[in-house]
Amino acid sequence: MEKIGSKEDILTIPLSSFMEDEDDNMFVYTVENGELKKIEITSGINSDDMLEVTSGLEENMTIVKEVNSTYKEGMRVEINK
């Protein structure tokens, strides 16, 4: 038998929250002053619906939950809670 490893206190985001650019860099968007801001992230493992983020984000940061290719950095947005 082999023991399966586990992690505690990991930062995860929904898979729908990140995209990759033309250089295969992963990123998410936050909103600052009503505009989208692109933040590059580094990932770890993922499940069917969540992605571990190993760098680029901090706990309690707010990110755009579902991104698509029409979003661009600097684009004006309105937050719906």
Secondary structure, DSSP 4 states (H G I P E B T S, - for coil): --PPP--SS--EEEGGG-EE-TT--EEEEEEETTEEEEEEEEEEEE-SSEEEEEES--TT----SS--TT--TT-B-----
